[in-house]
Amino acid sequence: QLVEWNRTRVDFPLDSGLHQLFEAQAALHPQREALVAGSRRLTYRELNERADRLACHLRKLGVARETRVAVFLTRDVEMVITLLAILKAGGAYVAMDPAYPLERLAFILQDSCAAIVATQRSLLPALPPSSGKIVVVDELPASSRDVDSMLRVPTAANDRDLAYVIYTSGSTGRPKGVAIEHRNAVAFVRWAETVFSARELAGVLAGTSICFDLSVFEIFVPLSVGGKIILAENPLALPGLPAADEV
């Protein structure tokens, strides 16, 4: 009982970055629908190309391996594009929720030492002061001539590179940033593939704040198996509704 029941080790292939699992599906199924947000829909090719363009812009701003980029966005198409773009550029995203109190947001920015903050025009008034560069993702040009050349630069080839940082609730004191490496996230995704069927992952509702680790399942697992993300309506548009991770 002590030996056989506890022999649960499983070897997952961990030589890919989290974003590269998505890129493999984009190459296999470019025309398949990848993301739905209300009336907005993107195929794998469209999502990959838009993430590539933003990744190039982030590299021009200095994003490299393990550069921390704060994500201060409402739950919409741009949020998923931005998460993928940060990983493609080699960086790690720092999750922030616009519904959080200003004091908590300021603490996350300071404690994480985020070099860049990705946000949108409508959220600029709610963004606390930051020493990082501000990137307004919904005001960037739709195309870039430098995509092909910029993306030849290797990104996040090391499975021990940082992928993202999520802060704890802070219920026992000050919030603590939990840093997750690509190998941790990829192992989780590979595990999910063995537990859930292709039919179950064909369309996954994403309604959790990216400040909660369930969002990693809702976003990256379907994109890693050729499934589709269905983004739930942004809670900020519904007065009185708490953030998804507070429900």
C-alpha positions as semicolon CSV with decimal commas, in nm:
position;residue;x (nm);y (nm);z (nm)
1;Q;0,000;0,000;0,000
2;L;0,275;0,246;0,090
3;V;0,480;0,174;-0,223
4;E;0,238;0,080;-0,501
5;W;-0,041;0,325;-0,421
6;N;0,205;0,611;-0,399
7;R;0,384;0,525;-0,723
8;T;0,220;0,810;-0,914
9;R;0,516;0,956;-1,103
10;V;0,438;1,038;-1,465
11;D;0,690;1,173;-1,715
12;F;0,547;1,460;-1,920
13;P;0,740;1,613;-2,212
14;L;0,847;1,948;-2,070
15;D;1,075;2,078;-2,345
16;S;0,814;2,325;-2,474
17;G;0,712;2,662;-2,340
18;L;0,348;2,716;-2,253
19;H;0,295;2,934;-2,561
20;Q;0,460;2,679;-2,787
21;L;0,183;2,428;-2,712
22;F;-0,057;2,682;-2,861
23;E;0,173;2,750;-3,159
24;A;0,177;2,378;-3,241
25;Q;-0,204;2,377;-3,259
26;A;-0,203;2,695;-3,468
27;A;0,020;2,519;-3,720
28;L;-0,206;2,211;-3,726
29;H;-0,544;2,388;-3,727
30;P;-0,500;2,745;-3,856
31;Q;-0,864;2,785;-3,959
32;R;-1,016;2,634;-3,646
33;E;-1,191;2,875;-3,411
34;A;-0,973;2,947;-3,106
35;L;-1,139;3,233;-2,920
36;V;-1,493;3,364;-2,882
37;A;-1,582;3,681;-2,692
38;G;-1,936;3,793;-2,761
39;S;-1,955;3,872;-3,131
40;R;-1,576;3,868;-3,168
41;R;-1,420;3,548;-3,297
42;L;-1,061;3,459;-3,384
43;T;-0,919;3,153;-3,555
44;Y;-0,593;2,996;-3,441
45;R;-0,411;3,171;-3,726
46;E;-0,559;3,511;-3,641
47;L;-0,489;3,473;-3,270
48;N;-0,133;3,360;-3,337
49;E;-0,063;3,644;-3,581
50;R;-0,199;3,910;-3,347
51;A;0,002;3,770;-3,057
52;D;0,313;3,768;-3,279
53;R;0,270;4,136;-3,364
54;L;0,234;4,235;-3,001
55;A;0,528;4,011;-2,904
56;C;0,747;4,198;-3,152
57;H;0,640;4,531;-3,004
58;L;0,722;4,406;-2,655
59;R;1,067;4,292;-2,766
60;K;1,137;4,635;-2,906
61;L;1,059;4,771;-2,560
62;G;1,315;4,537;-2,408
63;V;1,113;4,232;-2,308
64;A;1,344;3,930;-2,292
65;R;1,362;3,606;-2,096
66;E;1,179;3,640;-1,764
67;T;1,103;4,012;-1,803
68;R;0,792;4,069;-1,595
69;V;0,502;4,235;-1,772
70;A;0,195;4,333;-1,570
71;V;-0,141;4,263;-1,738
72;F;-0,409;4,516;-1,642
73;L;-0,690;4,438;-1,887
74;T;-1,058;4,357;-1,890
75;R;-1,154;4,007;-1,996
76;D;-1,170;4,036;-2,373
77;V;-0,987;3,924;-2,686
78;E;-0,697;4,160;-2,612
79;M;-0,631;3,993;-2,278
80;V;-0,571;3,650;-2,433
81;I;-0,360;3,803;-2,712
82;T;-0,150;3,986;-2,454
83;L;-0,087;3,679;-2,238
84;L;0,035;3,483;-2,541
85;A;0,242;3,777;-2,669
86;I;0,426;3,815;-2,338
87;L;0,518;3,446;-2,338
88;K;0,618;3,458;-2,705
89;A;0,849;3,752;-2,633
90;G;1,014;3,545;-2,360
91;G;0,865;3,736;-2,070
92;A;0,642;3,639;-1,779
93;Y;0,304;3,793;-1,714
94;V;0,204;3,939;-1,379
95;A;-0,171;3,903;-1,327
96;M;-0,369;4,209;-1,219
97;D;-0,747;4,249;-1,191
98;P;-0,901;4,594;-1,259
99;A;-1,163;4,511;-0,993
100;Y;-0,899;4,502;-0,718
101;P;-0,849;4,795;-0,477
102;L;-0,594;5,055;-0,581
103;E;-0,371;4,975;-0,284
104;R;-0,343;4,609;-0,384
105;L;-0,272;4,693;-0,746
106;A;0,002;4,938;-0,643
107;F;0,157;4,672;-0,419
108;I;0,163;4,415;-0,699
109;L;0,330;4,658;-0,939
110;Q;0,595;4,751;-0,686
111;D;0,659;4,405;-0,546
112;S;0,677;4,232;-0,886
113;C;0,914;4,494;-1,032
114;A;0,715;4,481;-1,355
115;A;0,915;4,651;-1,630
116;I;0,607;4,703;-1,848
117;V;0,235;4,737;-1,785
118;A;0,000;4,623;-2,062
119;T;-0,337;4,795;-2,037
120;Q;-0,610;4,962;-2,242
121;R;-0,716;5,323;-2,285
122;S;-1,033;5,293;-2,075
123;L;-0,838;5,159;-1,775
124;L;-0,563;5,422;-1,764
125;P;-0,745;5,633;-1,500
126;A;-0,763;5,327;-1,271
127;L;-0,397;5,233;-1,308
128;P;-0,179;5,321;-1,007
129;P;0,153;5,501;-1,065
130;S;0,418;5,269;-1,206
131;S;0,787;5,297;-1,288
132;G;0,735;5,057;-1,580
133;K;0,660;5,149;-1,938
134;I;0,291;5,166;-2,024
135;V;0,169;4,980;-2,334
136;V;-0,187;5,059;-2,442
137;V;-0,263;4,743;-2,638
138;D;-0,586;4,866;-2,799
139;E;-0,403;5,160;-2,959
140;L;-0,120;4,967;-3,125
141;P;-0,106;4,945;-3,506
142;A;-0,277;4,644;-3,660
143;S;0,033;4,524;-3,845
144;S;0,410;4,519;-3,822
145;R;0,673;4,471;-4,091
146;D;0,920;4,331;-3,840
147;V;0,723;4,028;-3,723
148;D;0,915;3,761;-3,915
149;S;1,263;3,889;-3,830
150;M;1,185;3,965;-3,465
151;L;1,037;3,621;-3,399
152;R;1,350;3,444;-3,519
153;V;1,507;3,539;-3,188
154;P;1,483;3,234;-2,954
155;T;1,225;3,262;-2,679
156;A;1,178;3,080;-2,352
157;A;1,357;2,763;-2,465
158;N;1,443;2,682;-2,103
159;D;1,163;2,501;-1,923
160;R;1,282;2,663;-1,599
161;D;1,210;3,013;-1,732
162;L;0,940;3,207;-1,553
163;A;0,597;3,196;-1,721
164;Y;0,374;3,399;-1,489
165;V;0,328;3,542;-1,140
166;I;-0,003;3,524;-0,952
167;Y;-0,047;3,692;-0,614
168;T;-0,221;3,517;-0,325
169;S;-0,535;3,658;-0,166
170;G;-0,334;3,804;0,122
171;S;-0,591;3,683;0,377
172;T;-0,313;3,599;0,624
173;G;-0,109;3,914;0,564
174;R;0,047;4,085;0,265
175;P;-0,010;3,914;-0,071
176;K;0,274;3,694;-0,192
177;G;0,368;3,650;-0,555
178;V;0,375;3,285;-0,662
179;A;0,619;3,246;-0,952
180;I;0,541;2,959;-1,192
181;E;0,793;2,823;-1,441
182;H;0,705;2,695;-1,787
183;R;0,773;2,335;-1,684
184;N;0,515;2,360;-1,404
185;A;0,247;2,497;-1,634
186;V;0,324;2,254;-1,917
187;A;0,308;1,958;-1,678
188;F;-0,035;2,080;-1,563
189;V;-0,157;2,113;-1,922
190;R;-0,028;1,768;-2,013
191;W;-0,199;1,623;-1,706
192;A;-0,528;1,787;-1,804
193;E;-0,504;1,623;-2,147
194;T;-0,505;1,281;-1,977
195;V;-0,801;1,359;-1,752
196;F;-1,036;1,546;-1,987
197;S;-1,152;1,422;-2,325
198;A;-1,113;1,613;-2,651
199;R;-1,489;1,664;-2,651
200;E;-1,481;1,818;-2,303
201;L;-1,202;2,056;-2,406
202;A;-1,354;2,147;-2,742
203;G;-1,511;2,456;-2,586
204;V;-1,411;2,582;-2,241
205;L;-1,583;2,872;-2,065
206;A;-1,328;3,120;-1,931
207;G;-1,489;3,318;-1,654
208;T;-1,215;3,329;-1,391
209;S;-0,994;3,629;-1,323
210;I;-0,636;3,573;-1,441
211;C;-0,539;3,648;-1,079
212;F;-0,671;3,303;-0,991
213;D;-0,487;2,990;-1,104
214;L;-0,799;2,824;-1,245
215;S;-0,765;3,072;-1,533
216;V;-0,456;2,882;-1,650
217;F;-0,676;2,580;-1,714
218;E;-0,952;2,783;-1,879
219;I;-0,717;2,963;-2,119
220;F;-0,415;2,750;-2,191
221;V;-0,553;2,396;-2,180
222;P;-0,804;2,436;-2,466
223;L;-0,548;2,628;-2,673
224;S;-0,299;2,344;-2,623
225;V;-0,530;2,074;-2,760
226;G;-0,703;2,254;-3,046
227;G;-1,006;2,355;-2,842
228;K;-1,184;2,688;-2,811
229;I;-1,195;2,950;-2,536
230;I;-1,536;3,104;-2,473
231;L;-1,479;3,422;-2,272
232;A;-1,753;3,500;-2,021
233;E;-1,885;3,854;-2,010
234;N;-1,655;4,091;-1,829
235;P;-1,775;4,125;-1,466
236;L;-1,676;4,493;-1,468
237;A;-1,968;4,553;-1,703
238;L;-2,212;4,416;-1,447
239;P;-2,247;4,654;-1,149
240;G;-2,235;4,486;-0,811
241;L;-2,089;4,157;-0,936
242;P;-1,764;4,062;-0,755
243;A;-1,448;3,956;-0,933
244;A;-1,460;3,593;-1,049
245;D;-1,201;3,476;-0,796
246;E;-1,402;3,627;-0,510
247;V;-1,718;3,429;-0,581
